[in-house]
Amino acid sequence: MKQNSQLFKGSLTTIVLKLLSEQDRMYGYEITKKVKELTNGEVNITEGALYPSLHKLEADGLLTVSIEHIGNRPRKYYSLTKAGKKEVQNKLAELKSFFQQMQLVLNLPLTTN
């Protein structure tokens, strides 16, 4: 079943931070490909959603940016700052608590069937 993108929209920051905590550094298109791969094509993050999120995380001091030239083309790589690494843990704890509360309210089985 195709996932409702609105459900993922509020989790984009958490998704980006978690991926960067696992991969050390990534560029934007790489993030979108990884999410698509991990969800078997069910979740597609658009550039219009991703880049404003990345810019906000950078402005908030959670990401640093480095630019490398691949051929003639510059590529921006995003990495977590020390504050960003701490925020990953906060966001994951927040999401876990949300899941637990939703489970209590809805009493849904947590299976993929």
N, CA, C and O atoms as a printed pandas DataFrame, in Angstrom:
     atom_number atom_name residue_name chain_id  residue_number  x_coord  y_coord  z_coord
0              1         N          MET        A               1    0.842   -1.179    0.000
1              2        CA          MET        A               1    0.000    0.000    0.000
2              3         C          MET        A               1    0.891    1.247    0.000
3              4         O          MET        A               1    1.835    1.335    0.785
4              5         N          LYS        A               2    0.595    2.197   -0.866
5              6        CA          LYS        A               2    1.352    3.440   -0.948
6              7         C          LYS        A               2    1.131    4.266    0.309
7              8         O          LYS        A               2   -0.005    4.434    0.753
8              9         N          GLN        A               3    2.203    4.776    0.881
9             10        CA          GLN        A               3    2.129    5.530    2.119
10            11         C          GLN        A               3    1.626    6.952    1.868
11            12         O          GLN        A               3    1.848    7.523    0.800
12            13         N          ASN        A               4    0.957    7.502    2.854
13            14        CA          ASN        A               4    0.474    8.867    2.814
14            15         C          ASN        A               4    1.648    9.798    3.112
15            16         O          ASN        A               4    2.212    9.757    4.205
16            17         N          SER        A               5    2.012   10.628    2.150
17            18        CA          SER        A               5    3.180   11.477    2.310
18            19         C          SER        A               5    3.012   12.486    3.443
19            20         O          SER        A               5    4.006   12.936    4.013
20            21         N          GLN        A               6    1.790   12.845    3.775
21            22        CA          GLN        A               6    1.554   13.780    4.871
22            23         C          GLN        A               6    2.029   13.198    6.197
23            24         O          GLN        A               6    2.500   13.932    7.066
24            25         N          LEU        A               7    1.908   11.885    6.356
25            26        CA          LEU        A               7    2.365   11.250    7.589
26            27         C          LEU        A               7    3.881   11.356    7.730
27            28         O          LEU        A               7    4.393   11.451    8.845
28            29         N          PHE        A               8    4.597   11.342    6.614
29            30        CA          PHE        A               8    6.049   11.410    6.649
30            31         C          PHE        A               8    6.566   12.843    6.707
31            32         O          PHE        A               8    7.686   13.084    7.156
32            33         N          LYS        A               9    5.765   13.779    6.261
33            34        CA          LYS        A               9    6.190   15.173    6.196
34            35         C          LYS        A               9    6.669   15.692    7.551
35            36         O          LYS        A               9    7.696   16.366    7.634
36            37         N          GLY        A              10    5.930   15.380    8.602
37            38        CA          GLY        A              10    6.305   15.828    9.936
38            39         C          GLY        A              10    7.524   15.115   10.492
39            40         O          GLY        A              10    8.080   15.535   11.507
40            41         N          SER        A              11    7.939   14.050    9.843
41            42        CA          SER        A              11    9.094   13.277   10.305
42            43         C          SER        A              11   10.339   13.505    9.459
43            44         O          SER        A              11   11.358   12.851    9.679
44            45         N          LEU        A              12   10.278   14.410    8.507
45            46        CA          LEU        A              12   11.397   14.608    7.590
46            47         C          LEU        A              12   12.685   14.992    8.319
47            48         O          LEU        A              12   13.757   14.479    7.999
48            49         N          THR        A              13   12.582   15.879    9.281
49            50        CA          THR        A              13   13.767   16.285   10.039
50            51         C          THR        A              13   14.396   15.087   10.731
51            52         O          THR        A              13   15.613   14.905   10.693
52            53         N          THR        A              14   13.568   14.277   11.357
53            54        CA          THR        A              14   14.069   13.087   12.050
54            55         C          THR        A              14   14.718   12.119   11.068
55            56         O          THR        A              14   15.776   11.558   11.351
56            57         N          ILE        A              15   14.089   11.926    9.924
57            58        CA          ILE        A              15   14.631   11.030    8.899
58            59         C          ILE        A              15   16.007   11.513    8.444
59            60         O          ILE        A              15   16.951   10.726    8.379
60            61         N          VAL        A              16   16.123   12.789    8.131
61            62        CA          VAL        A              16   17.388   13.350    7.654
62            63         C          VAL        A              16   18.472   13.227    8.720
63            64         O          VAL        A              16   19.587   12.792    8.430
64            65         N          LEU        A              17   18.144   13.611    9.950
65            66        CA          LEU        A              17   19.130   13.540   11.024
66            67         C          LEU        A              17   19.592   12.097   11.270
67            68         O          LEU        A              17   20.782   11.845   11.456
68            69         N          LYS        A              18   18.656   11.169   11.268
69            70        CA          LYS        A              18   19.004    9.763   11.506
70            71         C          LYS        A              18   19.898    9.221   10.391
71            72         O          LYS        A              18   20.889    8.543   10.664
72            73         N          LEU        A              19   19.553    9.519    9.142
73            74        CA          LEU        A              19   20.391    9.061    8.023
74            75         C          LEU        A              19   21.806    9.622    8.123
75            76         O          LEU        A              19   22.783    8.906    7.905
76            77         N          LEU        A              20   21.904   10.901    8.452
77            78        CA          LEU        A              20   23.231   11.511    8.556
78            79         C          LEU        A              20   24.013   10.948    9.739
79            80         O          LEU        A              20   25.241   10.885    9.693
80            81         N          SER        A              21   23.319   10.541   10.792
81            82        CA          SER        A              21   24.029    9.941   11.928
82            83         C          SER        A              21   24.590    8.574   11.550
83            84         O          SER        A              21   25.592    8.135   12.115
84            85         N          GLU        A              22   23.961    7.912   10.614
85            86        CA          GLU        A              22   24.415    6.592   10.170
86            87         C          GLU        A              22   25.449    6.665    9.046
87            88         O          GLU        A              22   26.317    5.798    8.943
88            89         N          GLN        A              23   25.358    7.684    8.215
89            90        CA          GLN        A              23   26.202    7.770    7.016
90            91         C          GLN        A              23   27.340    8.777    7.139
91            92         O          GLN        A              23   28.193    8.838    6.254
92            93         N          ASP        A              24   27.377    9.551    8.185
93            94        CA          ASP        A              24   28.392   10.574    8.422
94            95         C          ASP        A              24   28.169   11.820    7.571
95            96         O          ASP        A              24   28.088   12.926    8.105
96            97         N          ARG        A              25   28.070   11.653    6.257
97            98        CA          ARG        A              25   27.781   12.802    5.392
98            99         C          ARG        A              25   27.079   12.307    4.143
99           100         O          ARG        A              25   27.331   11.202    3.664
100          101         N          MET        A              26   26.191   13.150    3.625
101          102        CA          MET        A              26   25.438   12.788    2.423
102          103         C          MET        A              26   25.101   14.062    1.665
103          104         O          MET        A              26   25.081   15.151    2.238
104          105         N          TYR        A              27   24.839   13.915    0.381
105          106        CA          TYR        A              27   24.337   15.045   -0.401
106          107         C          TYR        A              27   22.840   14.834   -0.616
107          108         O          TYR        A              27   22.332   13.729   -0.431
108          109         N          GLY        A              28   22.145   15.884   -1.003
109          110        CA          GLY        A              28   20.692   15.862   -1.061
110          111         C          GLY        A              28   20.099   14.709   -1.854
111          112         O          GLY        A              28   19.245   13.983   -1.345
112          113         N          TYR        A              29   20.535   14.533   -3.083
113          114        CA          TYR        A              29   19.972   13.473   -3.918
114          115         C          TYR        A              29   20.233   12.099   -3.300
115          116         O          TYR        A              29   19.408   11.191   -3.406
116          117         N          GLU        A              30   21.384   11.964   -2.659
117          118        CA          GLU        A              30   21.729   10.710   -1.991
118          119         C          GLU        A              30   20.725   10.410   -0.862
119          120         O          GLU        A              30   20.357    9.255   -0.651
120          121         N          ILE        A              31   20.297   11.429   -0.155
121          122        CA          ILE        A              31   19.301   11.262    0.913
122          123         C          ILE        A              31   17.987   10.768    0.325
123          124         O          ILE        A              31   17.381    9.834    0.850
124          125         N          THR        A              32   17.548   11.388   -0.757
125          126        CA          THR        A              32   16.277   10.976   -1.365
126          127         C          THR        A              32   16.361    9.540   -1.873
127          128         O          THR        A              32   15.410    8.772   -1.722
128          129         N          LYS        A              33   17.497    9.171   -2.478
129          130        CA          LYS        A              33   17.671    7.795   -2.977
130          131         C          LYS        A              33   17.655    6.797   -1.822
131          132         O          LYS        A              33   17.054    5.729   -1.936
132          133         N          LYS        A              34   18.306    7.134   -0.720
133          134        CA          LYS        A              34   18.397    6.219    0.415
134          135         C          LYS        A              34   17.019    5.977    1.034
135          136         O          LYS        A              34   16.685    4.846    1.386
136          137         N          VAL        A              35   16.225    7.034    1.165
137          138        CA          VAL        A              35   14.876    6.881    1.722
138          139         C          VAL        A              35   14.030    6.008    0.807
139          140         O          VAL        A              35   13.306    5.129    1.274
140          141         N          LYS        A              36   14.121    6.248   -0.480
141          142        CA          LYS        A              36   13.376    5.444   -1.448
142          143         C          LYS        A              36   13.802    3.980   -1.375
143          144         O          LYS        A              36   12.965    3.078   -1.416
144          145         N          GLU        A              37   15.105    3.755   -1.267
145          146        CA          GLU        A              37   15.638    2.392   -1.177
146          147         C          GLU        A              37   15.157    1.697    0.108
147          148         O          GLU        A              37   14.697    0.555    0.067
148          149         N          LEU        A              38   15.267    2.392    1.239
149          150        CA          LEU        A              38   14.887    1.806    2.526
150          151         C          LEU        A              38   13.398    1.481    2.615
151          152         O          LEU        A              38   12.995    0.575    3.346
152          153         N          THR        A              39   12.582    2.227    1.863
153          154        CA          THR        A              39   11.123    2.026    1.918
154          155         C          THR        A              39   10.611    1.265    0.701
155          156         O          THR        A              39    9.410    1.243    0.434
156          157         N          ASN        A              40   11.522    0.644   -0.030
157          158        CA          ASN        A              40   11.141   -0.101   -1.233
158          159         C          ASN        A              40   10.297    0.738   -2.195
159          160         O          ASN        A              40    9.331    0.252   -2.784
160          161         N          GLY        A              41   10.683    2.002   -2.338
161          162        CA          GLY        A              41   10.015    2.887   -3.283
162          163         C          GLY        A              41    8.710    3.486   -2.796
163          164         O          GLY        A              41    8.041    4.197   -3.547
164          165         N          GLU        A              42    8.334    3.212   -1.555
165          166        CA          GLU        A              42    7.055    3.702   -1.029
166          167         C          GLU        A              42    7.093    5.171   -0.628
167          168         O          GLU        A              42    6.067    5.851   -0.669
168          169         N          VAL        A              43    8.266    5.666   -0.242
169          170        CA          VAL        A              43    8.385    7.065    0.195
170          171         C          VAL        A              43    9.358    7.774   -0.726
171          172         O          VAL        A              43   10.513    7.372   -0.862
172          173         N          ASN        A              44    8.877    8.832   -1.354
173          174        CA          ASN        A              44    9.696    9.670   -2.222
174          175         C          ASN        A              44    9.747   11.070   -1.635
175          176         O          ASN        A              44    8.722   11.741   -1.518
176          177         N          ILE        A              45   10.928   11.500   -1.271
177          178        CA          ILE        A              45   11.096   12.853   -0.749
178          179         C          ILE        A              45   11.419   13.760   -1.924
179          180         O          ILE        A              45   12.356   13.503   -2.680
180          181         N          THR        A              46   10.650   14.806   -2.072
181          182        CA          THR        A              46   10.873   15.734   -3.180
182          183         C          THR        A              46   11.935   16.762   -2.808
183          184         O          THR        A              46   12.188   17.017   -1.631
184          185         N          GLU        A              47   12.546   17.343   -3.828
185          186        CA          GLU        A              47   13.518   18.410   -3.599
186          187         C          GLU        A              47   12.852   19.579   -2.876
187          188         O          GLU        A              47   13.461   20.229   -2.026
188          189         N          GLY        A              48   11.597   19.833   -3.226
189          190        CA          GLY        A              48   10.856   20.943   -2.621
190          191         C          GLY        A              48   10.621   20.775   -1.138
191          192         O          GLY        A              48   10.400   21.759   -0.432
192          193         N          ALA        A              49   10.666   19.548   -0.652
193          194        CA          ALA        A              49   10.528   19.281    0.781
194          195         C          ALA        A              49   11.904   19.164    1.434
195          196         O          ALA        A              49   12.113   19.662    2.540
196          197         N          LEU        A              50   12.836   18.509    0.753
197          198        CA          LEU        A              50   14.134   18.212    1.350
198          199         C          LEU        A              50   15.000   19.448    1.550
199          200         O          LEU        A              50   15.497   19.678    2.653
200          201         N          TYR        A              51   15.188   20.245    0.508
201          202        CA          TYR        A              51   16.156   21.330    0.606
202          203         C          TYR        A              51   15.765   22.412    1.604
203          204         O          TYR        A              51   16.644   22.908    2.309
204          205         N          PRO        A              52   14.506   22.804    1.705
205          206        CA          PRO        A              52   14.161   23.745    2.786
206          207         C          PRO        A              52   14.454   23.156    4.173
207          208         O          PRO        A              52   14.877   23.876    5.078
208          209         N          SER        A              53   14.229   21.861    4.335
209          210        CA          SER        A              53   14.521   21.202    5.600
210          211         C          SER        A              53   16.023   21.219    5.885
211          212         O          SER        A              53   16.438   21.522    7.003
212          213         N          LEU        A              54   16.834   20.896    4.880
213          214        CA          LEU        A              54   18.292   20.928    5.047
214          215         C          LEU        A              54   18.776   22.337    5.382
215          216         O          LEU        A              54   19.636   22.506    6.247
216          217         N          HIS        A              55   18.233   23.346    4.706
217          218        CA          HIS        A              55   18.645   24.729    4.960
218          219         C          HIS        A              55   18.272   25.160    6.373
219          220         O          HIS        A              55   19.038   25.865    7.032
220          221         N          LYS        A              56   17.093   24.738    6.842
221          222        CA          LYS        A              56   16.673   25.076    8.206
222          223         C          LYS        A              56   17.578   24.396    9.229
223          224         O          LYS        A              56   17.988   25.020   10.208
224          225         N          LEU        A              57   17.890   23.126    9.009
225          226        CA          LEU        A              57   18.775   22.404    9.925
226          227         C          LEU        A              57   20.161   23.055    9.975
227          228         O          LEU        A              57   20.792   23.123   11.030
228          229         N          GLU        A              58   20.613   23.526    8.826
229          230        CA          GLU        A              58   21.903   24.224    8.785
230          231         C          GLU        A              58   21.812   25.544    9.553
231          232         O          GLU        A              58   22.691   25.859   10.355
232          233         N          ALA        A              59   20.752   26.311    9.308
233          234        CA          ALA        A              59   20.561   27.594    9.995
234          235         C          ALA        A              59   20.430   27.408   11.504
235          236         O          ALA        A              59   20.835   28.276   12.277
236          237         N          ASP        A              60   19.866   26.282   11.921
237          238        CA          ASP        A              60   19.700   25.976   13.347
238          239         C          ASP        A              60   20.977   25.452   13.990
239          240         O          ASP        A              60   21.007   25.186   15.192
240          241         N          GLY        A              61   22.030   25.303   13.194
241          242        CA          GLY        A              61   23.309   24.853   13.721
242          243         C          GLY        A              61   23.415   23.349   13.911
243          244         O          GLY        A              61   24.291   22.872   14.632
244          245         N          LEU        A              62   22.521   22.595   13.263
245          246        CA          LEU        A              62   22.533   21.141   13.404
246          247         C          LEU        A              62   23.308   20.445   12.294
247          248         O          LEU        A              62   23.694   19.284   12.433
248          249         N          LEU        A              63   23.537   21.158   11.187
249          250        CA          LEU        A              63   24.282   20.604   10.046
250          251         C          LEU        A              63   25.385   21.550    9.632
251          252         O          LEU        A              63   25.278   22.767    9.784
252          253         N          THR        A              64   26.450   20.965    9.104
253          254        CA          THR        A              64   27.474   21.743    8.418
254          255         C          THR        A              64   27.453   21.321    6.959
255          256         O          THR        A              64   26.999   20.226    6.624
256          257         N          VAL        A              65   27.940   22.187    6.106
257          258        CA          VAL        A              65   27.955   21.927    4.673
258          259         C          VAL        A              65   29.380   22.047    4.161
259          260         O          VAL        A              65   30.105   22.983    4.500
260          261         N          SER        A              66   29.763   21.088    3.344
261          262        CA          SER        A              66   31.041   21.183    2.636
262          263         C          SER        A              66   30.738   20.989    1.155
263          264         O          SER        A              66   29.827   20.249    0.786
264          265         N          ILE        A              67   31.499   21.650    0.334
265          266        CA          ILE        A              67   31.282   21.573   -1.113
266          267         C          ILE        A              67   32.490   20.905   -1.761
267          268         O          ILE        A              67   33.638   21.285   -1.531
268          269         N          GLU        A              68   32.194   19.904   -2.573
269          270        CA          GLU        A              68   33.231   19.225   -3.352
270          271         C          GLU        A              68   32.848   19.324   -4.814
271          272         O          GLU        A              68   31.667   19.315   -5.161
272          273         N          HIS        A              69   33.838   19.415   -5.654
273          274        CA          HIS        A              69   33.581   19.466   -7.092
274          275         C          HIS        A              69   33.720   18.068   -7.675
275          276         O          HIS        A              69   34.770   17.435   -7.576
276          277         N          ILE        A              70   32.650   17.610   -8.276
277          278        CA          ILE        A              70   32.621   16.316   -8.953
278          279         C          ILE        A              70   32.586   16.652  -10.445
279          280         O          ILE        A              70   31.554   17.061  -10.978
280          281         N          GLY        A              71   33.714   16.475  -11.099
281          282        CA          GLY        A              71   33.826   16.959  -12.473
282          283         C          GLY        A              71   33.785   18.477  -12.431
283          284         O          GLY        A              71   34.557   19.104  -11.707
284          285         N          ASN        A              72   32.893   19.064  -13.201
285          286        CA          ASN        A              72   32.733   20.517  -13.210
286          287         C          ASN        A              72   31.596   20.976  -12.308
287          288         O          ASN        A              72   31.261   22.160  -12.273
288          289         N          ARG        A              73   31.010   20.044  -11.587
289          290        CA          ARG        A              73   29.796   20.353  -10.833
290          291         C          ARG        A              73   30.053   20.338   -9.321
291          292         O          ARG        A              73   30.600   19.370   -8.793
292          293         N          PRO        A              74   29.655   21.417   -8.624
293          294        CA          PRO        A              74   29.812   21.412   -7.167
294          295         C          PRO        A              74   28.721   20.544   -6.521
295          296         O          PRO        A              74   27.579   20.521   -6.980
296          297         N          ARG        A              75   29.090   19.846   -5.467
297          298        CA          ARG        A              75   28.127   19.013   -4.746
298          299         C          ARG        A              75   28.231   19.368   -3.262
299          300         O          ARG        A              75   29.317   19.381   -2.684
300          301         N          LYS        A              76   27.069   19.657   -2.661
301          302        CA          LYS        A              76   27.017   19.988   -1.238
302          303         C          LYS        A              76   26.824   18.729   -0.414
303          304         O          LYS        A              76   25.882   17.967   -0.628
304          305         N          TYR        A              77   27.719   18.525    0.520
305          306        CA          TYR        A              77   27.611   17.413    1.457
306          307         C          TYR        A              77   27.187   17.968    2.815
307          308         O          TYR        A              77   27.707   18.982    3.280
308          309         N          TYR        A              78   26.247   17.292    3.427
309          310        CA          TYR        A              78   25.727   17.691    4.727
310          311         C          TYR        A              78   26.216   16.719    5.788
311          312         O          TYR        A              78   26.214   15.505    5.582
312          313         N          SER        A              79   26.635   17.264    6.931
313          314        CA          SER        A              79   27.100   16.463    8.063
314          315         C          SER        A              79   26.500   17.034    9.340
315          316         O          SER        A              79   26.147   18.212    9.404
316          317         N          LEU        A              80   26.392   16.194   10.342
317          318        CA          LEU        A              80   25.878   16.637   11.631
318          319         C          LEU        A              80   26.938   17.400   12.416
319          320         O          LEU        A              80   28.116   17.046   12.398
320          321         N          THR        A              81   26.507   18.444   13.100
321          322        CA          THR        A              81   27.359   19.120   14.065
322          323         C          THR        A              81   27.218   18.364   15.388
323          324         O          THR        A              81   26.456   17.402   15.479
324          325         N          LYS        A              82   27.944   18.795   16.394
325          326        CA          LYS        A              82   27.812   18.188   17.723
326          327         C          LYS        A              82   26.371   18.343   18.219
327          328         O          LYS        A              82   25.796   17.407   18.774
328          329         N          ALA        A              83   25.799   19.520   18.016
329          330        CA          ALA        A              83   24.405   19.754   18.413
330          331         C          ALA        A              83   23.459   18.876   17.598
331          332         O          ALA        A              83   22.447   18.401   18.115
332          333         N          GLY        A              84   23.787   18.661   16.330
333          334        CA          GLY        A              84   22.975   17.803   15.475
334          335         C          GLY        A              84   22.972   16.367   15.953
335          336         O          GLY        A              84   21.941   15.695   15.908
336          337         N          LYS        A              85   24.123   15.891   16.412
337          338        CA          LYS        A              85   24.216   14.520   16.931
338          339         C          LYS        A              85   23.348   14.357   18.176
339          340         O          LYS        A              85   22.719   13.318   18.374
340          341         N          LYS        A              86   23.323   15.378   18.997
341          342        CA          LYS        A              86   22.481   15.349   20.200
342          343         C          LYS        A              86   21.000   15.396   19.813
343          344         O          LYS        A              86   20.165   14.724   20.418
344          345         N          GLU        A              87   20.695   16.200   18.798
345          346        CA          GLU        A              87   19.294   16.348   18.359
346          347         C          GLU        A              87   18.745   15.055   17.774
347          348         O          GLU        A              87   17.547   14.795   17.888
348          349         N          VAL        A              88   19.587   14.239   17.149
349          350        CA          VAL        A              88   19.140   12.941   16.629
350          351         C          VAL        A              88   18.528   12.134   17.763
351          352         O          VAL        A              88   17.444   11.570   17.618
352          353         N          GLN        A              89   19.222   12.081   18.882
353          354        CA          GLN        A              89   18.727   11.308   20.021
354          355         C          GLN        A              89   17.421   11.883   20.551
355          356         O          GLN        A              89   16.513   11.132   20.908
356          357         N          ASN        A              90   17.320   13.214   20.605
357          358        CA          ASN        A              90   16.079   13.862   21.058
358          359         C          ASN        A              90   14.914   13.532   20.135
359          360         O          ASN        A              90   13.824   13.191   20.592
360          361         N          LYS        A              91   15.157   13.638   18.832
361          362        CA          LYS        A              91   14.094   13.384   17.853
362          363         C          LYS        A              91   13.645   11.926   17.876
363          364         O          LYS        A              91   12.453   11.642   17.760
364          365         N          LEU        A              92   14.590   11.004   18.024
365          366        CA          LEU        A              92   14.233    9.587   18.071
366          367         C          LEU        A              92   13.437    9.263   19.336
367          368         O          LEU        A              92   12.487    8.482   19.283
368          369         N          ALA        A              93   13.810    9.849   20.454
369          370        CA          ALA        A              93   13.065    9.639   21.703
370          371         C          ALA        A              93   11.658   10.216   21.575
371          372         O          ALA        A              93   10.689    9.611   22.033
372          373         N          GLU        A              94   11.553   11.380   20.954
373          374        CA          GLU        A              94   10.260   12.020   20.723
374          375         C          GLU        A              94    9.370   11.145   19.837
375          376         O          GLU        A              94    8.184   10.974   20.120
376          377         N          LEU        A              95    9.939   10.599   18.777
377          378        CA          LEU        A              95    9.186    9.753   17.862
378          379         C          LEU        A              95    8.766    8.447   18.530
379          380         O          LEU        A              95    7.648    7.973   18.329
380          381         N          LYS        A              96    9.654    7.876   19.315
381          382        CA          LYS        A              96    9.328    6.641   20.041
382          383         C          LYS        A              96    8.160    6.883   20.995
383          384         O          LYS        A              96    7.245    6.065   21.086
384          385         N          SER        A              97    8.196    7.994   21.692
385          386        CA          SER        A              97    7.105    8.337   22.610
386          387         C          SER        A              97    5.798    8.517   21.845
387          388         O          SER        A              97    4.743    8.073   22.299
388          389         N          PHE        A              98    5.866    9.171   20.682
389          390        CA          PHE        A              98    4.677    9.360   19.854
390          391         C          PHE        A              98    4.091    8.013   19.439
391          392         O          PHE        A              98    2.881    7.804   19.529
392          393         N          PHE        A              99    4.955    7.096   18.982
393          394        CA          PHE        A              99    4.486    5.758   18.579
394          395         C          PHE        A              99    3.821    5.041   19.749
395          396         O          PHE        A              99    2.778    4.407   19.588
396          397         N          GLN        A             100    4.422    5.146   20.907
397          398        CA          GLN        A             100    3.852    4.483   22.083
398          399         C          GLN        A             100    2.472    5.053   22.428
399          400         O          GLN        A             100    1.551    4.308   22.761
400          401         N          GLN        A             101    2.342    6.368   22.347
401          402        CA          GLN        A             101    1.057    7.001   22.648
402          403         C          GLN        A             101    0.003    6.637   21.610
403          404         O          GLN        A             101   -1.154    6.400   21.957
404          405         N          MET        A             102    0.395    6.592   20.341
405          406        CA          MET        A             102   -0.547    6.204   19.289
406          407         C          MET        A             102   -0.974    4.753   19.460
407          408         O          MET        A             102   -2.135    4.414   19.227
408          409         N          GLN        A             103   -0.053    3.903   19.862
409          410        CA          GLN        A             103   -0.380    2.499   20.098
410          411         C          GLN        A             103   -1.397    2.381   21.223
411          412         O          GLN        A             103   -2.334    1.588   21.133
412          413         N          LEU        A             104   -1.221    3.157   22.272
413          414        CA          LEU        A             104   -2.176    3.136   23.387
414          415         C          LEU        A             104   -3.560    3.613   22.954
415          416         O          LEU        A             104   -4.575    3.031   23.335
416          417         N          VAL        A             105   -3.588    4.661   22.168
417          418        CA          VAL        A             105   -4.855    5.235   21.736
418          419         C          VAL        A             105   -5.567    4.344   20.716
419          420         O          VAL        A             105   -6.774    4.122   20.814
420          421         N          LEU        A             106   -4.822    3.841   19.749
421          422        CA          LEU        A             106   -5.429    3.112   18.637
422          423         C          LEU        A             106   -5.427    1.591   18.800
423          424         O          LEU        A             106   -6.219    0.895   18.165
424          425         N          ASN        A             107   -4.550    1.088   19.636
425          426        CA          ASN        A             107   -4.427   -0.347   19.878
426          427         C          ASN        A             107   -4.294   -1.126   18.569
427          428         O          ASN        A             107   -5.007   -2.101   18.328
428          429         N          LEU        A             108   -3.373   -0.675   17.744
429          430        CA          LEU        A             108   -3.131   -1.326   16.448
430          431         C          LEU        A             108   -2.002   -2.329   16.561
431          432         O          LEU        A             108   -1.029   -2.080   17.272
432          433         N          PRO        A             109   -2.108   -3.460   15.875
433          434        CA          PRO        A             109   -0.967   -4.375   15.837
434          435         C          PRO        A             109    0.143   -3.753   15.009
435          436         O          PRO        A             109   -0.124   -3.150   13.970
436          437         N          LEU        A             110    1.367   -3.889   15.448
437          438        CA          LEU        A             110    2.498   -3.298   14.736
438          439         C          LEU        A             110    3.140   -4.293   13.789
439          440         O          LEU        A             110    4.318   -4.622   13.925
440          441         N          THR        A             111    2.364   -4.770   12.831
441          442        CA          THR        A             111    2.867   -5.681   11.820
442          443         C          THR        A             111    2.739   -5.021   10.464
443          444         O          THR        A             111    2.026   -4.027   10.323
444          445         N          THR        A             112    3.417   -5.556    9.470
445          446        CA          THR        A             112    3.378   -4.987    8.119
446          447         C          THR        A             112    2.386   -5.727    7.224
447          448         O          THR        A             112    2.346   -5.471    6.020
448          449         N          ASN        A             113    1.604   -6.618    7.767
449          450        CA          ASN        A             113    0.634   -7.377    6.949
450          451         C          ASN        A             113   -0.620   -6.596    6.688
451          452         O          ASN        A             113   -1.528   -7.092    6.020
